């Protein structure tokens, strides 16, 4: 039972941080950085 409560609490915390990051605009920043790294890896950027 204790394991189940901890798992649920971590799930709620994770979802909260994801939503907070989206509202702060971090998702765009991550996509831009990932695209830049990808382009560098294949030699375009």
PQR file with spaces between the fields and no chain letter, atoms N, CA, C, O and H, PARSE charges and radii, in Angstrom:
ATOM       1  N    UNK     1       0.822   -1.201    0.000 -0.4000 1.5000
ATOM       2  CA   UNK     1       0.000    0.000    0.000 -0.0000 2.0000
ATOM       3  C    UNK     1       0.866    1.264    0.000  0.5500 1.7000
ATOM       4  O    UNK     1       0.570    2.227   -0.707 -0.5500 1.4000
ATOM       5  N    UNK     2       1.929    1.248    0.794 -0.4000 1.5000
ATOM       6  CA   UNK     2       2.813    2.411    0.878 -0.0000 2.0000
ATOM       7  C    UNK     2       3.494    2.671   -0.471  0.5500 1.7000
ATOM       8  O    UNK     2       3.664    3.818   -0.884 -0.5500 1.4000
ATOM       9  H    UNK     2       2.169    0.465    1.368  0.4000 1.0000
ATOM      10  N    UNK     3       3.878    1.588   -1.143 -0.4000 1.5000
ATOM      11  CA   UNK     3       4.521    1.701   -2.460 -0.0000 2.0000
ATOM      12  C    UNK     3       3.569    2.354   -3.460  0.5500 1.7000
ATOM      13  O    UNK     3       3.987    3.159   -4.291 -0.5500 1.4000
ATOM      14  H    UNK     3       3.741    0.656   -0.807  0.4000 1.0000
ATOM      15  N    UNK     4       2.300    2.004   -3.374 -0.4000 1.5000
ATOM      16  CA   UNK     4       1.297    2.545   -4.281 -0.0000 2.0000
ATOM      17  C    UNK     4       1.106    4.050   -4.056  0.5500 1.7000
ATOM      18  O    UNK     4       0.959    4.807   -5.016 -0.5500 1.4000
ATOM      19  H    UNK     4       1.961    1.349   -2.699  0.4000 1.0000
ATOM      20  N    UNK     5       1.108    4.476   -2.812 -0.4000 1.5000
ATOM      21  CA   UNK     5       0.945    5.899   -2.490 -0.0000 2.0000
ATOM      22  C    UNK     5       2.145    6.698   -2.996  0.5500 1.7000
ATOM      23  O    UNK     5       1.979    7.775   -3.568 -0.5500 1.4000
ATOM      24  H    UNK     5       1.227    3.861   -2.032  0.4000 1.0000
ATOM      25  N    UNK     6       3.334    6.180   -2.790 -0.4000 1.5000
ATOM      26  CA   UNK     6       4.541    6.862   -3.253 -0.0000 2.0000
ATOM      27  C    UNK     6       4.544    6.960   -4.775  0.5500 1.7000
ATOM      28  O    UNK     6       4.889    8.007   -5.322 -0.5500 1.4000
ATOM      29  H    UNK     6       3.469    5.305   -2.325  0.4000 1.0000
ATOM      30  N    UNK     7       4.171    5.902   -5.454 -0.4000 1.5000
ATOM      31  CA   UNK     7       4.109    5.904   -6.917 -0.0000 2.0000
ATOM      32  C    UNK     7       3.117    6.950   -7.420  0.5500 1.7000
ATOM      33  O    UNK     7       3.412    7.692   -8.357 -0.5500 1.4000
ATOM      34  H    UNK     7       3.890    5.052   -5.009  0.4000 1.0000
ATOM      35  N    UNK     8       1.949    7.005   -6.799 -0.4000 1.5000
ATOM      36  CA   UNK     8       0.937    7.980   -7.201 -0.0000 2.0000
ATOM      37  C    UNK     8       1.425    9.408   -6.949  0.5500 1.7000
ATOM      38  O    UNK     8       1.215   10.290   -7.782 -0.5500 1.4000
ATOM      39  H    UNK     8       1.709    6.402   -6.038  0.4000 1.0000
ATOM      40  N    UNK     9       2.072    9.638   -5.814 -0.4000 1.5000
ATOM      41  CA   UNK     9       2.595   10.975   -5.497 -0.0000 2.0000
ATOM      42  C    UNK     9       3.657   11.397   -6.510  0.5500 1.7000
ATOM      43  O    UNK     9       3.680   12.553   -6.932 -0.5500 1.4000
ATOM      44  H    UNK     9       2.243    8.922   -5.137  0.4000 1.0000
ATOM      45  N    UNK    10       4.527   10.482   -6.899 -0.4000 1.5000
ATOM      46  CA   UNK    10       5.549   10.801   -7.893 -0.0000 2.0000
ATOM      47  C    UNK    10       4.939   11.071   -9.267  0.5500 1.7000
ATOM      48  O    UNK    10       5.426   11.926  -10.007 -0.5500 1.4000
ATOM      49  H    UNK    10       4.508    9.543   -6.556  0.4000 1.0000
ATOM      50  N    UNK    11       3.891   10.355   -9.603 -0.4000 1.5000
ATOM      51  CA   UNK    11       3.193   10.589  -10.860 -0.0000 2.0000
ATOM      52  C    UNK    11       2.585   11.989  -10.891  0.5500 1.7000
ATOM      53  O    UNK    11       2.723   12.710  -11.879 -0.5500 1.4000
ATOM      54  H    UNK    11       3.495    9.660   -9.002  0.4000 1.0000
ATOM      55  N    UNK    12       1.923   12.364   -9.822 -0.4000 1.5000
ATOM      56  CA   UNK    12       1.320   13.700   -9.733 -0.0000 2.0000
ATOM      57  C    UNK    12       2.397   14.786   -9.789  0.5500 1.7000
ATOM      58  O    UNK    12       2.222   15.801  -10.464 -0.5500 1.4000
ATOM      59  H    UNK    12       1.810   11.779   -9.020  0.4000 1.0000
ATOM      60  N    UNK    13       3.496   14.576   -9.088 -0.4000 1.5000
ATOM      61  CA   UNK    13       4.595   15.538   -9.093 -0.0000 2.0000
ATOM      62  C    UNK    13       5.187   15.681  -10.495  0.5500 1.7000
ATOM      63  O    UNK    13       5.461   16.796  -10.940 -0.5500 1.4000
ATOM      64  H    UNK    13       3.638   13.752   -8.540  0.4000 1.0000
ATOM      65  N    UNK    14       5.382   14.577  -11.182 -0.4000 1.5000
ATOM      66  CA   UNK    14       5.935   14.600  -12.540 -0.0000 2.0000
ATOM      67  C    UNK    14       5.023   15.349  -13.499  0.5500 1.7000
ATOM      68  O    UNK    14       5.480   16.180  -14.285 -0.5500 1.4000
ATOM      69  H    UNK    14       5.160   13.671  -10.821  0.4000 1.0000
ATOM      70  N    UNK    15       3.736   15.051  -13.430 -0.4000 1.5000
ATOM      71  CA   UNK    15       2.780   15.742  -14.299 -0.0000 2.0000
ATOM      72  C    UNK    15       2.762   17.238  -13.993  0.5500 1.7000
ATOM      73  O    UNK    15       2.665   18.059  -14.905 -0.5500 1.4000
ATOM      74  H    UNK    15       3.365   14.377  -12.792  0.4000 1.0000
ATOM      75  N    UNK    16       2.855   17.586  -12.722 -0.4000 1.5000
ATOM      76  CA   UNK    16       2.871   19.003  -12.327 -0.0000 2.0000
ATOM      77  C    UNK    16       4.082   19.719  -12.920  0.5500 1.7000
ATOM      78  O    UNK    16       3.955   20.833  -13.428 -0.5500 1.4000
ATOM      79  H    UNK    16       2.934   16.919  -11.982  0.4000 1.0000
ATOM      80  N    UNK    17       5.247   19.092  -12.859 -0.4000 1.5000
ATOM      81  CA   UNK    17       6.447   19.715  -13.415 -0.0000 2.0000
ATOM      82  C    UNK    17       6.378   19.833  -14.929  0.5500 1.7000
ATOM      83  O    UNK    17       6.852   20.821  -15.489 -0.5500 1.4000
ATOM      84  H    UNK    17       5.350   18.187  -12.446  0.4000 1.0000
ATOM      85  N    UNK    18       5.801   18.852  -15.598 -0.4000 1.5000
ATOM      86  CA   UNK    18       5.650   18.919  -17.051 -0.0000 2.0000
ATOM      87  C    UNK    18       4.731   20.078  -17.431  0.5500 1.7000
ATOM      88  O    UNK    18       5.043   20.845  -18.342 -0.5500 1.4000
ATOM      89  H    UNK    18       5.415   18.049  -15.143  0.4000 1.0000
ATOM      90  N    UNK    19       3.609   20.206  -16.744 -0.4000 1.5000
ATOM      91  CA   UNK    19       2.668   21.292  -17.027 -0.0000 2.0000
ATOM      92  C    UNK    19       3.315   22.648  -16.730  0.5500 1.7000
ATOM      93  O    UNK    19       3.152   23.593  -17.502 -0.5500 1.4000
ATOM      94  H    UNK    19       3.355   19.582  -16.004  0.4000 1.0000
ATOM      95  N    UNK    20       4.034   22.747  -15.635 -0.4000 1.5000
ATOM      96  CA   UNK    20       4.720   23.993  -15.293 -0.0000 2.0000
ATOM      97  C    UNK    20       5.737   24.367  -16.378  0.5500 1.7000
ATOM      98  O    UNK    20       5.823   25.528  -16.776 -0.5500 1.4000
ATOM      99  H    UNK    20       4.167   21.980  -15.008  0.4000 1.0000
ATOM     100  N    UNK    21       6.495   23.391  -16.851 -0.4000 1.5000
ATOM     101  CA   UNK    21       7.466   23.653  -17.905 -0.0000 2.0000
ATOM     102  C    UNK    21       6.814   24.125  -19.190  0.5500 1.7000
ATOM     103  O    UNK    21       7.342   25.002  -19.873 -0.5500 1.4000
ATOM     104  H    UNK    21       6.425   22.448  -16.528  0.4000 1.0000
ATOM     105  N    UNK    22       5.668   23.546  -19.521 -0.4000 1.5000
ATOM     106  CA   UNK    22       4.948   23.967  -20.728 -0.0000 2.0000
ATOM     107  C    UNK    22       4.478   25.410  -20.585  0.5500 1.7000
ATOM     108  O    UNK    22       4.615   26.199  -21.520 -0.5500 1.4000
ATOM     109  H    UNK    22       5.239   22.834  -18.965  0.4000 1.0000
ATOM     110  N    UNK    23       3.922   25.767  -19.418 -0.4000 1.5000
ATOM     111  CA   UNK    23       3.440   27.134  -19.206 -0.0000 2.0000
ATOM     112  C    UNK    23       4.577   28.153  -19.187  0.5500 1.7000
ATOM     113  O    UNK    23       4.368   29.315  -19.533 -0.5500 1.4000
ATOM     114  H    UNK    23       3.811   25.127  -18.658  0.4000 1.0000
ATOM     115  N    UNK    24       5.766   27.735  -18.789 -0.4000 1.5000
ATOM     116  CA   UNK    24       6.909   28.658  -18.755 -0.0000 2.0000
ATOM     117  C    UNK    24       7.625   28.752  -20.094  0.5500 1.7000
ATOM     118  O    UNK    24       8.576   29.521  -20.232 -0.5500 1.4000
ATOM     119  H    UNK    24       5.935   26.790  -18.508  0.4000 1.0000
ATOM     120  N    UNK    25       7.179   27.976  -21.087 -0.4000 1.5000
ATOM     121  CA   UNK    25       7.763   28.053  -22.422 -0.0000 2.0000
ATOM     122  C    UNK    25       9.006   27.202  -22.601  0.5500 1.7000
ATOM     123  O    UNK    25       9.733   27.377  -23.578 -0.5500 1.4000
ATOM     124  H    UNK    25       6.407   27.351  -20.975  0.4000 1.0000
ATOM     125  N    UNK    26       9.261   26.297  -21.691 -0.4000 1.5000
ATOM     126  CA   UNK    26      10.465   25.474  -21.787 -0.0000 2.0000
ATOM     127  C    UNK    26      10.379   24.447  -22.903  0.5500 1.7000
ATOM     128  O    UNK    26      11.407   24.013  -23.421 -0.5500 1.4000
ATOM     129  H    UNK    26       8.670   26.156  -20.897  0.4000 1.0000
ATOM     130  N    UNK    27       9.167   24.049  -23.283 -0.4000 1.5000
ATOM     131  CA   UNK    27       9.008   23.054  -24.346 -0.0000 2.0000
ATOM     132  C    UNK    27       9.598   23.570  -25.658  0.5500 1.7000
ATOM     133  O    UNK    27      10.260   22.820  -26.375 -0.5500 1.4000
ATOM     134  H    UNK    27       8.331   24.402  -22.862  0.4000 1.0000
ATOM     135  N    UNK    28       9.366   24.824  -25.969 -0.4000 1.5000
ATOM     136  CA   UNK    28       9.918   25.415  -27.192 -0.0000 2.0000
ATOM     137  C    UNK    28      11.438   25.423  -27.146  0.5500 1.7000
ATOM     138  O    UNK    28      12.099   25.119  -28.139 -0.5500 1.4000
ATOM     139  H    UNK    28       8.829   25.433  -25.386  0.4000 1.0000
ATOM     140  N    UNK    29      11.983   25.771  -25.996 -0.4000 1.5000
ATOM     141  CA   UNK    29      13.431   25.812  -25.831 -0.0000 2.0000
ATOM     142  C    UNK    29      14.046   24.428  -26.046  0.5500 1.7000
ATOM     143  O    UNK    29      15.079   24.296  -26.703 -0.5500 1.4000
ATOM     144  H    UNK    29      11.445   26.018  -25.190  0.4000 1.0000
ATOM     145  N    UNK    30      13.413   23.412  -25.494 -0.4000 1.5000
ATOM     146  CA   UNK    30      13.924   22.044  -25.635 -0.0000 2.0000
ATOM     147  C    UNK    30      13.882   21.608  -27.093  0.5500 1.7000
ATOM     148  O    UNK    30      14.834   21.003  -27.584 -0.5500 1.4000
ATOM     149  H    UNK    30      12.575   23.519  -24.960  0.4000 1.0000
ATOM     150  N    UNK    31      12.783   21.910  -27.794 -0.4000 1.5000
ATOM     151  CA   UNK    31      12.665   21.531  -29.207 -0.0000 2.0000
ATOM     152  C    UNK    31      13.728   22.242  -30.044  0.5500 1.7000
ATOM     153  O    UNK    31      14.334   21.626  -30.921 -0.5500 1.4000
ATOM     154  H    UNK    31      12.009   22.402  -27.394  0.4000 1.0000
ATOM     155  N    UNK    32      13.958   23.515  -29.789 -0.4000 1.5000
ATOM     156  CA   UNK    32      14.978   24.268  -30.531 -0.0000 2.0000
ATOM     157  C    UNK    32      16.363   23.663  -30.317  0.5500 1.7000
ATOM     158  O    UNK    32      17.113   23.474  -31.275 -0.5500 1.4000
ATOM     159  H    UNK    32      13.466   24.016  -29.077  0.4000 1.0000
ATOM     160  N    UNK    33      16.703   23.361  -29.074 -0.4000 1.5000
ATOM     161  CA   UNK    33      18.015   22.787  -28.775 -0.0000 2.0000
ATOM     162  C    UNK    33      18.165   21.399  -29.389  0.5500 1.7000
ATOM     163  O    UNK    33      19.225   21.063  -29.916 -0.5500 1.4000
ATOM     164  H    UNK    33      16.094   23.515  -28.296  0.4000 1.0000
ATOM     165  N    UNK    34      17.109   20.596  -29.321 -0.4000 1.5000
ATOM     166  CA   UNK    34      17.165   19.249  -29.895 -0.0000 2.0000
ATOM     167  C    UNK    34      17.345   19.319  -31.404  0.5500 1.7000
ATOM     168  O    UNK    34      18.105   18.535  -31.975 -0.5500 1.4000
ATOM     169  H    UNK    34      16.248   20.870  -28.892  0.4000 1.0000
ATOM     170  N    UNK    35      16.660   20.242  -32.050 -0.4000 1.5000
ATOM     171  CA   UNK    35      16.797   20.394  -33.501 -0.0000 2.0000
ATOM     172  C    UNK    35      18.207   20.833  -33.856  0.5500 1.7000
ATOM     173  O    UNK    35      18.791   20.331  -34.816 -0.5500 1.4000
ATOM     174  H    UNK    35      16.044   20.878  -31.586  0.4000 1.0000
ATOM     175  N    UNK    36      18.754   21.756  -33.096 -0.4000 1.5000
ATOM     176  CA   UNK    36      20.110   22.248  -33.360 -0.0000 2.0000
ATOM     177  C    UNK    36      21.130   21.120  -33.203  0.5500 1.7000
ATOM     178  O    UNK    36      22.026   20.972  -34.034 -0.5500 1.4000
ATOM     179  H    UNK    36      18.280   22.163  -32.316  0.4000 1.0000
ATOM     180  N    UNK    37      20.996   20.330  -32.148 -0.4000 1.5000
ATOM     181  CA   UNK    37      21.923   19.218  -31.927 -0.0000 2.0000
ATOM     182  C    UNK    37      21.803   18.200  -33.047  0.5500 1.7000
ATOM     183  O    UNK    37      22.812   17.686  -33.530 -0.5500 1.4000
ATOM     184  H    UNK    37      20.268   20.450  -31.473  0.4000 1.0000
ATOM     185  N    UNK    38      20.571   17.903  -33.466 -0.4000 1.5000
ATOM     186  CA   UNK    38      20.346   16.944  -34.537 -0.0000 2.0000
ATOM     187  C    UNK    38      21.001   17.415  -35.829  0.5500 1.7000
ATOM     188  O    UNK    38      21.661   16.638  -36.519 -0.5500 1.4000
ATOM     189  H    UNK    38      19.752   18.320  -33.073  0.4000 1.0000
ATOM     190  N    UNK    39      20.817   18.676  -36.146 -0.4000 1.5000
ATOM     191  CA   UNK    39      21.398   19.220  -37.374 -0.0000 2.0000
ATOM     192  C    UNK    39      22.917   19.165  -37.325  0.5500 1.7000
ATOM     193  O    UNK    39      23.551   18.903  -38.348 -0.5500 1.4000
ATOM     194  H    UNK    39      20.280   19.307  -35.585  0.4000 1.0000
ATOM     195  N    UNK    40      23.520   19.405  -36.160 -0.4000 1.5000
ATOM     196  CA   UNK    40      24.966   19.326  -36.025 -0.0000 2.0000
ATOM     197  C    UNK    40      25.455   17.901  -36.182  0.5500 1.7000
ATOM     198  O    UNK    40      26.521   17.669  -36.751 -0.5500 1.4000
ATOM     199  H    UNK    40      23.005   19.617  -35.330  0.4000 1.0000
ATOM     200  N    UNK    41      24.683   16.942  -35.680 -0.4000 1.5000
ATOM     201  CA   UNK    41      25.093   15.532  -35.756 -0.0000 2.0000
ATOM     202  C    UNK    41      25.142   15.042  -37.198  0.5500 1.7000
ATOM     203  O    UNK    41      26.030   14.267  -37.554 -0.5500 1.4000
ATOM     204  H    UNK    41      23.817   17.131  -35.218  0.4000 1.0000
ATOM     205  N    UNK    42      24.210   15.478  -38.028 -0.4000 1.5000
ATOM     206  CA   UNK    42      24.211   15.000  -39.415 -0.0000 2.0000
ATOM     207  C    UNK    42      24.987   15.929  -40.340  0.5500 1.7000
ATOM     208  O    UNK    42      25.069   15.678  -41.543 -0.5500 1.4000
ATOM     209  H    UNK    42      23.489   16.108  -37.740  0.4000 1.0000
ATOM     210  N    UNK    43      25.549   16.987  -39.797 -0.4000 1.5000
ATOM     211  CA   UNK    43      26.448   17.843  -40.555 -0.0000 2.0000
ATOM     212  C    UNK    43      25.791   18.966  -41.315  0.5500 1.7000
ATOM     213  O    UNK    43      26.429   19.555  -42.186 -0.5500 1.4000
ATOM     214  H    UNK    43      25.482   17.191  -38.820  0.4000 1.0000
ATOM     215  N    UNK    44      24.542   19.293  -41.029 -0.4000 1.5000
ATOM     216  CA   UNK    44      23.864   20.376  -41.751 -0.0000 2.0000
ATOM     217  C    UNK    44      24.078   21.718  -41.056  0.5500 1.7000
ATOM     218  O    UNK    44      24.291   22.739  -41.711 -0.5500 1.4000
ATOM     219  H    UNK    44      24.023   18.814  -40.321  0.4000 1.0000
ATOM     220  N    UNK    45      24.019   21.709  -39.735 -0.4000 1.5000
ATOM     221  CA   UNK    45      24.023   22.983  -39.004 -0.0000 2.0000
ATOM     222  C    UNK    45      25.300   23.340  -38.468  0.5500 1.7000
ATOM     223  O    UNK    45      25.433   24.386  -37.833 -0.5500 1.4000
ATOM     224  H    UNK    45      23.846   20.881  -39.203  0.4000 1.0000
